[in-house]
């Protein structure tokens, strides 16, 4: 994941994107959560991060996901 050129560190960007993908929060809710943690970031910026970094996070999750089994029996 290349965060070069962004004003925030990689950990903060990933935290905001994680909140959006994991929980049913609006971008403004995430903005408030980040503000409570001492990070001033606009909701539009969070939206751009989500659009940009979601494919990267999905690909990383697919690599970690293990296949359960080849067949299912009921």
Secondary structure, 3 states (H helix, E strand, C coil): CCCCCCCCCHHHHHHHHHHHHHCCCCHHHHHHHHHHCCCCCCHHHHHHHHHHHHHHHHHHHHHHCCCCCCCCCC
